[in-house]
Amino acid sequence: MSDSSRDTPEGAGWDATELGTYKRLMPTEVEKISWLDPRMLWAARNGVLASWFGDPTGRTRSRWVAQRAAAGVPADKVIRRDDPDRFSFLVIGDTGEGDDPQYAVVPGFLKTGQDTRFAILASDVIYPVGSADDYDTKFFRPYRDYQAPIYAIPGNHDWYEDLGAFMRVFCGDAPPLAPEPAPRVLSKAWLRKLLWHKSRKGDSQRLDEARRLRSAAAQRAAQPGPYWAIDAGPVRIIGIDTGLLGTLDAEQGAWLREVSQGPRPKILITGSPLYVDGAHHPCAIEGGGTVDDIVRDPAHRYVAAIGGDIHNYQRYPVQVDGRTIQYVVAGGGGAFMHATHTIPRVDIANVTEKDFRCYPLRGDSLAFYSKLYGRRLRLRRFFTLTEAEASAVVAERLQIPLTRAQQKTARITWRTRLVAGLLGAGRRPDRAARFRLPVRKIYTSLFSPGSATYSPPFFKQFLRLDVTPETVRLRCYAATGSRAQELDPPVEDEVTIPLV
């Protein structure tokens, strides 16, 4: 097994000697998405409009569900598969930028997934706005050689065109929704509709041709709607749609409570993680209660909750009534990297730094961002930190041991401390209160969205889950863009979850 980032700098992808073969999979022309481009932000405006003028997602989702019910989809929305008691599947989140970071994941994904029964895309299948014509290079092409079905839950970006393309691709070529009645003039709903981003005329011209890339019978999957449950072997996997603003409508909440009943062990897949960046986000349900209330109920037997949306890997083993639920963030499947070095020292729900896991390691994250912004600001000599310098200053700020095995402490200077502070490196809880709000808010809203890069290391990841009647083994595999790690993807984290 190859070294991981916890073993050596080379295992993290630093100074890779040979670039991977992923570029051979890519189209000749690639759209470069920049979230600092005002045109891109304007196209993705619907989330802001929903927060200002009211979120129409729940009503639109209900219309999609009603349409699917009229087409004969079972009311329980359960996909009943014939998987054996021992099988494996993949989970990959936030994939669809269609550029180097997405394609760099594909060789390891295919190699690790050769014997898996299916894969699940957890949030944001297509950036920037879920357009139908983008499915060619951002879904069908990269995963054309994965010889098993792919199921998906939508992320907020898939909702920016009211989920039309997502429903066509994943839900049996669902026809467009009929127009709603016009809202009252000058009402909030009227203003929202006036400014709302809509799909382009003629969009989807390439979709039928793109489908041929994944047209084999073994690759086909039709799911009942944007949320669903899969009965596979001894487990039930439940995927929920958290829409534009990370919440559940009352109808979906009632369904979730119903399909969560019973003694079968369950795994939740959600577009909005319930624990992330050292904080708890239980996910409100319209009308009362939260998703995490349902997950924590011992009668429902949830063993894990895996969420996308945040573009890195995190794991929180939370003790609930004498049992452990693994709360996982797994959104590093192909979009720009959300920093981990901004995560403060973890101390939540009795989960401490000793129990917490993340990828990339905080030191690698800080070194990555220092290199990126040193280049962007043309201050490379000042801004750029080595991985050793970045790891040392993160350990000092959080007062934690160095994470990488056999790592030597680099000298910490005023420059390394200043760069770490400017790039929002986390602090321990007793000092974080003074710095967390202004620094992290500015950092995550301004710096992080522009962090795409097109040369290794990429610090991407995907999950493989191996199921038996007794356990689920969850492994986080890394993809850095180096040839060595395409051939032998390193395991960055592993945990065995008991089912009995």
Phi, psi and omega in degrees: 000136182287158178298146173258178178294340177282348181263307187215159173299324178297325177295336176277351180098001179291138176055044178300134184278337182218125178291146179292174183269005188300332182297336178293338181277343189277154174292163181297317179249129183239131175287126177265113181272128174235121180278006170262358178279119181304327179295323179291318179295324179292319178298327182262035187281347191296330177297318178294317179299321179296323179287332180276316192245010181102141185267116180273002188302314184301317180293317179295318178300317179299323178292319176299316181295319179296320178298318180292323177297320178295335178275002175100012178291134180302143184296331182280349177057035180260128174267115184259107183263169181251032180293147178286177180293339178239115181202173181226153173213165182248151172229130179219136187240149170055062191269322208275054171271341174074017182239198185305312181301326177288311184290335178296337180281335193297312182302315178292323177300315180291318182295312182290333185263013185303322185254013182277155185273333179193170176230157178232129173266121187254087172090144172048068178293322185226125170258153000272336189227020175071028184291146183298318182291343178281348180294336180303298186271349186247358174219298186295316182292308183296328186252020183296332182266004174277113192268044178210165181295152173237121173259163183208152164244144183283152169255182182299325180292328176292339180273353185292345171240038173060024170073011184300312182292319178303315181294323179295319186282316190257346189236051172067037178054049180303133179290162180298154176286147173291147180299146175278158174301146181295136178287166180297135182302137178071005173283169177299319180296324178294315178297319179298314181295325180297321185264353190296136174288132180236159180295150180290150173295135181083359177299147179092010180298327182269355189294315182298320178292321181295328181301334182296339180290338176227063186251358180295149182303322182292341183268350188281138176214129174241119180256157189287344182173194181287345171229151192195171171229146177239122170268111185227115182056229183274359186241160169245126178254125186243123178252127181244153183253110183265008167065210183283323190244013174075036178226171177245138173286164185298322181296314179292325177298318178296319177297317181299318178297323183289312184284349177276352180291157172100164188276355183294132178299145188228148174234128179265137171243123186222149178285344181234111184296148184274331170235128182200141177054038177074017182226159181256127178233088191291347177072097183291146174250131179305129180096353176125150180085174180224164175298320183291333172302318181291318180297321185281342181298118185298335180293339184271342174059045170284136178248343180202151173227115186247125183236148174263214175081316177265128194270059172200189179243134174216148177220131180236106176276099188263129176279124180227110177053046175082003177232165182248129172252128179271112176263120190235139168256126183219066182247022183264040188270355179165350179269181177303157185272123167282135185296146168257341182290347177277350180290122178291169177305127189280129174202084184212137177052039181065014172264124180245180178303329180298327183265332187288144174228145174213158174215129001291160172302151185301321180296319177295322178298314180295318178298319179300311183289326178295321177293316181298311184278338170298319177290316184294321182268000181058042177228048188300315184296325180279315191278324191289125176251143171289162179298328179290317178297315182295318179297320182293317182288327175296316179299322179293314184293323181267350185054056178231158177292159172300137187277321185286136181297138176058029180275139178265145181284124176278158178292132181259121182250174176299328180293315181294322178294319181294314180297318178300318179293318180296329181266014169077024181302138185295167179228171177285158190303323185289343178250343185296327185301327181284337189241337193298311188295304182293316186288309185291325179294315178295316184297309185288333181273335184248307186286310191299318183297342180260024193266013179297144177219158189236022173219148183298157000277145182265335181057048175265168182201162172210166183247146166238131178241123179254118188255135168230172177298340184257329188214164164237123175262119181254125177233136175260117179259143181263154173222115184250346184098359178271151183296318183300323184272348166289318183288327183217081184301126182285147176270118181270336179202150180209137177213141175256124185254119179288141176256341185266000000 
